[in-house]
Amino acid sequence: MNVFLPADILIPDVESMEKWSVIACDQFSSQPEYWKDVKETVGDAPVELLHVLLLCDDRSDGLMKWLSGKKEEMRQIYNFNLMKEGGHISGWLVSGKLAKDFEKKITSYENISAEMPYAVGDGNHSLATAKVCYENYKKTHSDTENANAPARYAMVELENIHDKALKFSPIHRIVTETDEEALLDELQKTCCAPNGYPVQWYTKERQGVLYLNPNKSRLAVAILQNFLDEYLKNHRGQMDYIHGEEALKNLAEKENAVGFLLPAMEKRELFPYVTESGTLPRKTFSMGHATEKRYYLEARQIR
């Protein structure tokens, strides 16, 4: 089995790559001033790209480390600074014999990790959109055309979960326009227990710690998310997902708001948890802080 195939990747031919490449639109969702600055920079850019981060459980680091060691054999295709303190990005083209050798390594890894070789770390909505595009394509094409269609394959970025550069950051929760005291009381009554998972909370006037009952889930984020989903069905309030501790604390200082500071998920927990329990709660973790996220850059033509 090899789920990857070579593809033609589109790289923009533009004067300013810095203006082209933008962070994911779900970042800084409660900080409109960030997007105001971006709009002033990029203007009326005509396209929004997808980005799917696919994780592999390559403990020996035989895939990406091997490929990184071959940079001298590759052609560099971009190298520039990202906007809004996003850092720097460089890319190399994997082609010819090098691409074939890497395909063999991918196949070998998949055979060893047959139970669950990959997990989607980010970009579930992008992946779902890609699937819809393919389903629509199939309606007007033959089975032979469908089997070989470029639309059948989603473009992803493959990352080794054990790479030291890959850090899991928690995604915190903020609830606004709510009765924060009533919400905290209900959470204490229904989801807490002594010696549970500690979760710090903040309001405008107070802060404290709740201990979430470990019998409800192996993950604190799962307990809190399930509670908030049910609570907000019958009570007023708007929930949002916040990247960064300081951003959460600042937002929790507003009237009628409560913020929950969640712990980071351990990387070693991901594959065992998904294997045993199925999908993770939405927005369980982020790959680094908001400004460290991968910016949208590459694209494919699928029709």
N, C-alpha and C positions, 0 to 999 in steps of 0.2 A: 504494500500500500504506500502510495505517495500522494498526499493531498495537494502538493504544489506543482505548478507547471510554469515554464518560462512565459513571460508576457511582455508586450510593448508598454512601457511606462512613459507617460507624458510629463515632461518637465517644462515649465513656462519659459518662453523666450521673451524676457521683459528687461527693461532698464534697471529696475530695482527689485531684486528678489526679496528684500526686506519688506517692501510694501505688499508683495504678493502673499507671503506666508503669514497666516494668522492663527492664533490659538483657537481651540475648540469653543463653540458658542455656549457651552454649558459652564464655562469658567466665569468667575466674577459676576454671576447672575444676580446677586444682590448689591452690586457695586456699579451702577450705571455710568459713573464718571469714567471707568475704564473703557467702556465701549464708546463713549462719546469721543474720547481721545483717538481710539482706533478708527472711528468713522472719519474724523478729520484727516487721518493719515491716508486711508485707502479710498475714501470717496465712495463712488457707486460701483465698486467691483462687482462683476456680473455673475460670479459663480461661487457656490459653496461646495467644498469637497468633503469626502468621507475620510475617516481614519479609524482603522480597527487594529487594536493591539492584541496579538495572539501570543500567549505564553506557553513555553515548553518547560518540562521538568527535567532539564539536562544537567544532572548533578556532576557529571564528568566534564562539562563545558566543552564537549567535542564538536559543537556546531559553530556558534558565533565566535568563539575564541579562535578556532581554526580559520574561519573566514577573515577575521580581523587581521590575522597574521599574513594574509595574502594581499594586503593593500598595494604593495609595490607592483603587483601584476595587474592591477585594475586601473581604469581611467576615472579620474575624479570628475564628477559631473556638476557638483555645486559645493560652495564653500562661502558662507556669509553669516553676518550677525542677524539675529532675530529681533523684531521690534519689541518695545515695552519690556525691556530687561529679561527677554526670553533666552539669553545666552547665545550660543554659536552652534551652527549645524554644518556638517559636511557629509557628502554622499559619494559612493563609488559604484561603478557599473560592474555587476557580476555577469560575465558572458563567456561563451566558448567552452573550452575544456574545464575551466574553473566552475562554471555553472553546472556542468554534468557531474563533476566530482562532488559538488555540494549536494546535488540531488541524491547521490548514492549515500551520503552521510545522513541525509534526512530520512531515507528509506530505512537505513540501519537503526536510527533512533526510534522510528515508529514501530519497528518490529520488537524492539526491547520494551517499549512503553505502550504495548497494544491496548491495555485496559483503558487508558485515558492519556493520550500523548499531548493533547493541547487543551487549553482553557482560554476563553476570551477574557482578557483583563480589562479592556476598555473598548468602547465603540459598539455596544450591543445594538443600539438604534441604527447605526450605519450598516451593520451586518444584516439587520432585518430589512432595511431599505434595499440593499443589494439583492436579497432573496426575492423581494416583491418585483424588482426589475426583471429578474430571471423568470419568475412565474408569468409575468405579462408577456415576455418574449416567447415563452413556450406555446402560448395560445395561438400564435400566428405562424409557427414554424413546425417542420417535421421532426420526428424523433431523432433522425440522423443529424439534422441541423442543431437540435437542442443539445445533443451529447457533446458537440464540439464548439459550442458557442462561447465567445469570450465572456458573455454575461453570466455564464454558469459559475465562474470563479470570481470571488471577491478579492480585492487587493488588501493585503494585511501587512503589518509590520511584525516580524517574528522576534521575540525577546526571550532570553533565558531567565526564568524566575530567580535563578541563583546568581545572576550577575550582580556584583557588588555595587555597580552604578545604579541599579534598579532598586528604588526605595518605595515601600508601601507607606503612604500617608493616610491618616483617617479622614473621612468626610463627615463633618459635624452636622448637627440638625439645629435649625432655628424655627420656632413657631411664633408668628406675629399675629396681631389682631385677635388675641385670645385672653381668657382669664387665666393668667399664668399660675396663680395660687391653686385654683381648682384643678388644673391639669397636673400640677405636681402632687397634689393630694391623691388624685386618682391613680397616678403612676406608683406612688408609695404603697397604696392599698393593694393593688392588683399584680404588681410585677417585682416587688422587692423582697429580699430575705437577708438575714445576717450572713456575713462572709460571702456575699455575692460579688459580682463584677462592679467595681467602683466607677461611677460616671459623674463627673463634675457638672453642675448646672449653674447658670447665671441669669439673673433678672436685673432690672434697673436698680433695685434697692438691696437685693440679697444675692448670696451665692451659697452653695452647699454641695454635698455629695449624696447620691443615692446608690444603693447596692442592689443591682439587678439579679434576680433569682437564676442561678446557673441551671436549674432543672428545666427551665423553659427553652434553653438553647445553649449551644456551645459558644455562641458569639453574642456579645453585649449589643452590637448593632442590630442583630436580628430581633432581640427582645424589644428594644426601643422602637424599631421601625414598625413592628407588628402592633405595638400599643398605640403609636401615633396614628397609624392607618385606621384603626378601629375608633379611637377617640374622636378623631376629626370628622367621622361620618355623622356624629350626633352633637358636636360642639363646634362653636365658631373658632376659626383659626386658619392660618396659611402656613404651610411648612415649606422650607427651602433647605438646600444642601450647600454647606459652606466649607470652602477649602481654607484652612489656616486658622490658628488659635486666636490671633489678634483680631482678625476679621469677625469671628464669631462673638468675641467679647464686646466689640464695638456695636454690633447689631443688637445684642441683648440689652444694651443700655436704653433702647427705645421703650416707650410706654407699651404695656400689654404684650410683652415679648419674653420668651424664655429660650435660652440656648443650652444645648447639651454638647459637652466636649467628650468625644468618643476616643477610645484607645485605638492604636493602629493594629491591624491584623498582622500576625506573624506570617512571613512568606511560606514557611514550612507547613502552615495550616491549610493553604489553599487547595491543593490537589486532593489531600485526604478528605477535607470537608465536602468538596463537590462530589467526590466519588461516593461518600456515605449519605449525604443529605440532599443532593441535587443542587439546584442553582443557589447562588448567594443572594442575600437581600440586595435590593438595588442600592447603588451608591455605597457599597461596603468599604471600599478603599479607593485611593487615587495613586497613580504612579508618580510620586513626588508632589511637591507643592505646585500651586497653580502656575507660577511663572516658569516652572521646570517642565511643564507638560509639552508633549510633542506637538509642534505646530503643523497645520495642514499645508501640504506642499505638492505631493505627487498626485497624479490622476491616471485613469485609463479610459480609452474609448471602447465601449462595449457594443456599439452598433455600427 
